[in-house]
Amino acid sequence: MTQTVPAKLTGAIDTTPRTRTAAETLDAAVDYLRGLQHPDGWWKGELQTNVTMDAEDLLLREFLGIRGATETEEAARWIRSQQRADGTWANFEGGPADLSTTVEAWVVLRLAGDPITSLHMRAAAEYVRGHGGLEGTRVFTRVWLALFGLWSWDELPDLPPELIFLPSWFPLNVYDWACWARQTVVPLTVVGSLRPVRPLPFGADELRIGAPARKMDRPWTWSGAFQRLDKVLHSYSSLPVQPLRQLARRRAAEWILARQEADGSWGGIQPPWVYSILALHLMGYPLDHPSVRAGLAGLNGFIVRERTEDGWVRRLEACQSPVWDTGLALTALLDAGVSPDDPAVLRATDWVLAEEIRVPGDWSVRRPGLAPGGWAFEFENDGYPDTDDTAEVVLALRRVAHPDSGRLRGAIDRGMAWMVGMQCKDGGWGAFDADNTRVLCTKLPFCDFGAVIDPPSADVTAHIVEALAAEGQADSVACRRGVAWLLKHQETDGSWFGRWGANHVYGTGAAVPALVTAGISTDEPVIRAAVRWLERHQNADGGWGEDLRSYKDPAWIGRGETTPSQTAWALLALLAAGERSEAVERGVAWLCEAQRADGGWDEPYFTGTGFPGDFYLNYHLYRTVFPISALARYLTRLQ
């Protein structure tokens, strides 16, 4: 059996009790991670979100006429279990109440038969009325309400399907939107232009406050101009003759069909998936049409069912992360001293190599001459590889001793070339597209929820810089430009903003190892400032945590309940900076003390970010892979 800690490390730990404890903790964690590997080679932790996923899943099925009693009962049981004592629902564990999430949960529980006079429904309604009512909800929530006659389509922003005709160089064309946004917007233009209503057997007057329409912004601002344009678009939509509208809908439907993935999804994520099904259905595609049937069947593959004390519950993952999780798990095992030709490592490598993307996608619109390569997040997401996954996969695969070294090297080289080709003009990297930075679409009245563009971010740029440097390209133009981007975007307090993880702890945990790998001395002011920031934000228990409220409230930056993943991120940065300080010792001690008997860790708090300020994720594998890497690198530093 392959050892989880190399013999040379075992010899180094005999004299120090703390080190021995860390080694035992690491050993148990590696065994636990091994047990989570699928026989096909991959790892996938659940991606937990909030109950809007479950509410909208039932509303979709209601709209299509396929909602069943069992799935309704199980989803409603899950939604009730997530309600807090004050009657509200939040978007992440321990977070503030969210108005729109609470409204969607209330509507679906009414659909499930919960009487409005019950205590939990009355408490939810009271909160809604006291915090803006239906009138204060986000656009996406009001779209779902409009589908069932609980809101007027006239009071929603108009997104004309004619957008599909705009060329890629023209402002507000669909490729100005981030990949997740464009795949959502295109089907929504079809749905919104058709304005369907399928009434429910109940209303939602209990949630209204009779608030007046939102005041117009100043006319000379982009927001004000778009609000006035929205009035013009509404007038156009009400005309009896619209020469291009039907053609635009057909073109949009063709665009949607061309982007369906092999598993039936669109982008492998919930928003474009459900709206694409709705759009095709409304365009006359029957439920047994191959694309619609595949879409619905694929959604079932994202369902998590679990037996609880109250009975079975059912929840929907917003997306799935097998490639990302597998890359991180490989790195964790290799950090821990697992042999590069260990059977578990080779099974994972073979699976990852089979997932390499060799076809063009929407990213080709901005980079038409770039050859395909790299990896995506999902099982089936060939249309949308991303630079972040590609960087993490490269960092893992380059350390594997695969018997087919030519195949391995070819995949790595293609992924590296694709990543370099996706670098933005300013030297940084976005996740899915190059130079997806036009902010005009963010000013539309429709865009009141979620990030709709994909500009460069510190965490993604850092991962790519680290991969380039690890592959011997630290002196390349691409890597030097990436380093310069990171140096320019360090916050004045010494940290970095985290786009895809919570938040400054994540950004700093990515940037410091990348810069050091790329040749920045650990004595440089940029590294010392990051170390001081991490030390200042260490919790009294020795760990680190940053609440997701930090995206909106600066008072939360670097503050929050300790979590295993965030403690590991901080340790990875400190260790890369050469620290062997008391801060490091206390962080390692916290990981050792917090470990469960089975080798895993508990992490109820969300540390993943979908849309900063709006939508968050709890990656269930983060609590395992990152502590393994942190503990392993700590032990290695003791040599």
N, C-alpha and C positions, 0 to 999 in steps of 0.2 A: 504494500500500500504506500502511495506517495505521502511523504510527510507534509503537513501543512505549515510547519516552521522548519527552515533549513537547519541542518546540524550545526552550522557555524553560529546561528542565532541561539540555539539551545545551549551551546557552550557559554555564550555570553551572558546568560540570564541567571546563572546559578547563584550569584553572590548578591543580587539585589531583589528584595521582596517585591517592590513595585513592578520591576521588570518581569518577574516570574508571574505575577498576577496578570499583567498585560499579555504575556504569551499564552497563558491558559485561556484568557478571554478570547484571544484571537483564534486559538485552536477550536474552541467551541463554536465560534461564529462561522468559521470556514466549514465545519461539519454541517452546520445549519444551512448555509448557502448551498452546499452540495446537494442537500436533500430537497431543495426547491427547484432543481434543474429538471426540465421536461425531458423525457426520453429522446426526443428529437434534437436536443442540444441547447434549446433556448431557455432563457429565464423571462418571466413576465410577472411583475407585481401588479396588484389591482391599482387602478387610477381612480381614486375616490374623489367625488366632486360634491355638488349640493343637490338638493331635491328638485331643482328645475329640470334636470335631466329626466327624472322619473315622471314628473308632472307632464312635461311635454311629450314624453313617450305615450302616455295614456291619452293625451289630447289628440295626438296624431292618429292613434288607433280608433278613437271615437269618431274623428272626422272621416276616416276611411270606412267606418262601419265594421271594424274587425276587433273591437275591444272585447276581451273575454272576461268572465267573472273571476276566474282564478288569478289571472295576472293583475286585475284591478284590486282584488283583495290583498294580494301580496305587496303590491306597490304602495297601496294606501297604508298598510301596516308599517312599511318602512318609513314613509313620509311622516306618519304620526310619531314614530320613535325618534325622529330628528327634531321635533318641535321642542322648544325650550319652555321653561316654567312661565315665562311672560307671554306665551302664546305665539311667539315669532319663530321664524327660521332665519338662519344666517348662511353666509356663503362659505364659511370655513369654521372649523372647530374653535369655539371661544370668541368668535368674531361678533361684531355688532349686528343687530337685527337688520335684515334687508327687506325693504318694502316690496319690491317686485317678486322676490322669491316667496315671500309670505302670501302675496296675492295668488300666485300660481298654485301654491300648495292648497290654499283655501278652496279655490275653484275645483281642483281635482278631488279633494275630499268631499265636496258637495256632489261631484259626479259619482263618487264611490258610495254615496248614500248617507254621509254624516249629516245629521240635522243641524241647522244653523243655531238651534237653541242649546246645543251641547256646549259644555264649558270651554273646551279647547277651540271650538269654532268661534264662540263669542269673544274669547280673548284675542284671537287672531284678527277678527273684524275690528275690534276696538283699537288695536295697534294700527291697522291700516288707516282707519278714519283719522287717527291722531297724527299721522305722519304723511299726509298728502293724498290719501285715497287712491282710487283707480287713476285719478287725474295725474298723480305724481309718479306713476310707474314708467319704466323705460319703454322704448319703442317696441322691442321684441316682445315684451309681455303684452302690450296693447295689440300687436299683430295677432297673437293667439286669442285674445279676447274678441277681436273683430271677426275671426273665423267662425265664432259661435254666437255672434250678435250681441256680445256684451260690451262692445265698443264700436263706434262708427268709423268706417273706412275713411270718411270725409275728414276725420280729425287725426289722420296719420300722415306723415310725410310721404310724398309721392316720389317713387323711383321708377321712371319710365323704362320699359324693356328696350326702347330704342337706344339705350346705352350700349347695347351689344354691337351697334354699327360704328361706334367711334373707333378710329384707328389708334394704334398703340402710342402714337406720338401726341395725340390730342388730350388735353386735360380732362380728367374724370373718366377716361376709358377704363375698362375693367381690369387692365393690367397695372393701373395705378394703385389698385387695392392690394393688400397682402393676400397671399394665396388662400388663407382661410376665409378672408372677407369676400374676395371675388367669388368664391364658390358658394357663398351664402347670398350675396347680393344678386347674382344673376337669376337664380330661381325665385328670389323674393320679388324681383321686378315682374315676373309672370304672375305670381300669386296676387300681388298688390294691384296689378292692372285688371285682373278678373274679379276681384272683390267678392269672393264667395262668402256666403253666410249659411251655416247649418245650425239652427238654434238648438240650445239645450233646454231641458224641461224646467230650468230655474233661471233666475236672474242674478244680478250682483249689485243691486241697489244698496245692499247693506254696507258696501265698500265705497260708496260714492260720498263726496263731500260738497259737490256742486261748485268746484273751483272754476274761476274764469279761465279762458284760454291764455296761454303763455304770452307775455308781452314780447313784441318784436324787439330784436336787438337794434342797435344804431345802424342806420342804413349804409354808412360808409365802411362798416366792417364786413368781412367775408360772411360771417354768420348771418348778419342782417340781410345781405344781398341774397343769400341762398334761401332765407325764409320768404323773401318776396318772390324769388324764382319758384318756390314751392307752390305759391298761390297760382302762378301762371300755369304750372304743370297740372294742377288740379283742374283748372279751367279747360286745358287741352284734353284731359282725360274724360271730361264730361261731354265733349263734342260728339254729335251723332256719327260723324265720319272721321276716322283716323287712318289715313292712307297706309301708314307704315306699321301700325300696331300689330296686326295679325302676323305680318311677315317677321316682325321683331320677336314675337313670341315663338314662332317656329324656329327662328335662328337660335334663340336662347335655349330651346329644348334640344336642338342638335348639339349645341355647346355643352349642355349638361350631360347628354348621353355619351359624348366623346370622352368625358372625364370620369366616368364610373370605373371604379377599381374592380379587380378580380373577385374580391369578397363581397361585392355589391355596394360598397360604401362610396362616398365622395370625400376624398381627402382623409378618410379614416377617422373623421371627427363628426360629432353629433350635429352641429348647426347646418352645414351644407347638406348633410345626409337627409335630415328630415324635410328640409325645405325643397330639396330636389325631388323627393318622393311626392310631396304635395304638388309641386309644379307639374310634374309629368301626369299625375292623376287628373289635375284640372285641365290639362291639355288633351285629355281624352284617352290617355294610355290606361288600359284596364289593369286591375290588380293582378291578373295572370299574365300580363306582358312580361317578357323575360327580364327587362331592366327593373321594373317595379317589384316583381317577385323576388329577384336577387337582392334588391335593396332591403326589403322587409326581412328576408331570411338572414341577411348579414347583420341586421340590428339584433336579432336574437343571439348572435354570437357575442354580443357585447353585454349581455345580461348576466348579472351575478345573482345567484340564489343562495340563501343562507338560512339554516334552521336556527331560530331563536327561542327563548322561553315562551314568547307569545305566539309562536308559529312561524311559518316560512315567510321570509321577506324577499323582495325582488327589487334590484336597483340596476340602473343602466350606467355603464362606463361612458364618459364623454369621448374617450379615445383609448387606445392601448399602446403600450410602449415596449414591445419585445426586442427590437433592435437596440434601442437605447439601453434597456435593462441588461441585455446580454453583453453589450460592450463594457458596461460598468462592472458587471459581475466577472468578466474575464480579467479586467484590470485588477479587481480586488483579489482574485485568486492568485494571479501572478505576483502582485505585491506581497502576498502572504507566503511566497516561496513555493507554491504549487508548481510542479515541473512543467515547463513549456510544452512537453509532449504527453502530459497527463491525459488519459482518455476523456475526462470531462472537458478539458480544454480543447481537445481536438474535435469532439462532438460539437461544441459551441462554435468553433472556427468553421467547420464544414457548413453548419447552418448559416452562419453570417455570410460566408462566401457565396452561398446560393442566393442570398438576398441582395447582392450587388445589383444596382440599377444601371442598365445599359441602353436605355431608351430616352429620348428627349421628353421634356415636359414644358409646363408654362414658363419655367425659368429661361427656356431657350428664346423667349420673346426679347429679352434684354441681352442675352448672350447667344446670338444665333450661330456663331462659329465654334462654340465650345463643345467638345466631345462629352458625351454622358459619362457618368461615373458616380461613385459614392453610394450612400445608403439613406434610407428613410427611417422614420420613427416606428412605423406600423408593420404588421405582417404583409399587407398588400397596399402599398402606396407608391406605385412606380411613377406616378405623375408628379410627385412632390418629394424628391430627395431633399435633405437639408444638410447644411454645412456643419451643424453642431453634432448630429449623429455621425457624420462622416469623420469628423475629427476624433471623436471618442473611439470609434471603431478602429481607425488607423493606430491610435495610441495603444490599443489592445493587440491588434493583429501583428504589429511589428515585433512583438515579443514572443510570438508563438513559434515553436519548432514543428512546422507542418511537413509531412512527407512530400507534398507537392509544392516545393518552394517556389517554383515558377508561377503556379496559379496564385499563390499567396501574394507574391511580389507584384504580379500584374494588377491584382485588385487594389493593392495599396497605392501603386503608382497612378492608376486611373483616378482613384479617389483624391489623391493629392493634387493632381492636375486640375480636376474639376473644382476643388476648393479654391485653388489659386485663381482660377478663372472667374470665380464668383465674388472676388474681392470688390468692394465698392470704391467709388472714386476717391473717397476721403481716407482710404486705407483700412477701414474697418470691415466687418462682415455682418450682414443680416443672416437670418436663419434659412430662408427659403428662396429669396430673390435678391438680385443685385440691384443696388440703387433704387430700392423701393421706398423713396423718401419724399414724394410729393405730398404735401400736407393739405392740399386743397380739399380732398375728399373728407378729411376729418372735420371740416366746417359744415358739412351737410346736416340738416335737421335730423336726418335718419341716424346719424352716428353719435348716439348718446351712451353707447355701451361697447366696451371692448376696444382693443387696439385694431386699427384698420389699415395700418401700414407696417412695414417690416424694415425699419432702419437698422444700422449697425448697433450692436450692443457689446458691453464689456465682456460678459461671460462667453458669448459665442466667439468674439474676436480672440479672447484669451485661449480658449480651447484650440483654436486653429493655429495660433502662434506657437502654442506648446507642441502641437503635432508637427509643425514645420521644423521647429528647432530639434525635436527628438529625432527627426528624420535627416538631420545634418544640414538643414537649410536655414540655419539661424542668420546667415549672412546674405540670404537672398533678398531681392528687392521687396518681394511680397511680405516676408517676415519682418523686415526692418520697418516697412510702412505700418504693419500691424502693431509693432511695438510702439511706434510713435503715436499711433491712435490711442493706445492704452495709456501712455504717459500723459497725453493731452486731456484724457477724460477721467483722470483720477479726481475724486472729490477733494475739496479743500481740507476736509478732516482726515484725509489719508485713505479712505475707503473707495470702493467702486460700486456703482449701482448694479443690481442684479435684475436682468430682464426676465429670465426664465426660472428663477429660483428666489427664495425669500432671504433676504433682498440684498442689503449691503454685505452681509456675512457671506452670501453666495457669490456675489461679484468679486469680493476681495479674496475669497477662497479659490477662485479661478484665476484671477489676475496675477497674484504673487507667484505661484508655481510657474506660470507661463513666462513671466518676465525673467525669473531666475534661470529657467531652462534656456531662454533665448540669450543669456549672457549678461544680464543686468546683475551687478554685484550686490550681494546681500547687505553691503555697507552703504549702498546708495540711499540718498534721502527718501526716494520714492518707496523703497522697501521698508526703511525704518519707520516712516509715517504710517504705513499699513500695519506694521507690528504694534505700534503704539495704539492705533485705533482698536485693534482686536483685544489688546490687553485691557484697555479702558472699558470695553463692553463685555468682559467676561462676567458671568453671573456669580453670585456668592457661593453657589453649589459647585463651582468649577467648570460648568458647561457654558454653552452659548445658545442663544435663541433670539430670533427676531420676528416679531409679530407682523402679520401681513398688513396691518393698518399702517405700517411705515410707508407704504406706497402713497398714502394720502395725507398722513399726519407725520411730519418730520420728528415729532416728539417720540415716536416709536422706533426710529432708526437705531438698529443695534440692540433693541430692547425686546424681551419676550421670554416666555417660558423655555427652559432648556429642552433641546431635542437632540437625539443621537445624530441626525444628519447634519444639523447646523454646527454641533460641537465638532464633528469630524471635518467639516469644511474649514472651520477656524484652525484646527490642528494641522491640516494639510498646508495651509498658508504659513503658519508659524514654523513648521518643520522645514518647508522649502526655504524659508528665510534663515535657516540655520539655528533656530532657537532651541535651547535645551533649558528653558527657564521654568520657574515655578508655575507660570501660567500653563505651560505644556503639561507639566506633571499633574496639575489639578484637573485639566481636561481629560487626560488619559484615565485618571482615577475615577472621574465621573462615568466614563464609558464602562469601566470595569464593574463599578458598583451597580450601574443601571441595567446590566445585562440580565435577561431572563435565564432560567435554568436550562431552557432548550437551546440556548446560544443566540437567540434573536433579541431584539429590543422592541419596546412599545413606543409608538409615536402617534398619538391621536391628532397632534397639531399638523396643519397643512404647511408644507415647505416648498411646494411647487407653484409656479405661476403660469397661468394661461394668458390672462389679460391683466396687466398691472392696475390695481384699483378696482377690478370688477370680477375676475373669475380666477379661481385657484384650484390646485390639485394636491392631493395627498398621494405621493408615489410610495406605495407600500414596500418597495424594495430599497428605497433610499436608506432606511433605518438600518439596513444590513450591509450594503456594499460600501458605503462611505466610511462607517466605523472600521471595517476590515482594512481598508486602505490606510486609514489614519494610524491604526494600531501597528500595522505591519511596517509602515515607514518610521514610526517612532522606534520600534525595536531595531530596525536597521541602523538608525542614527546612533544607537548605543555601541556600535562596533568600534 
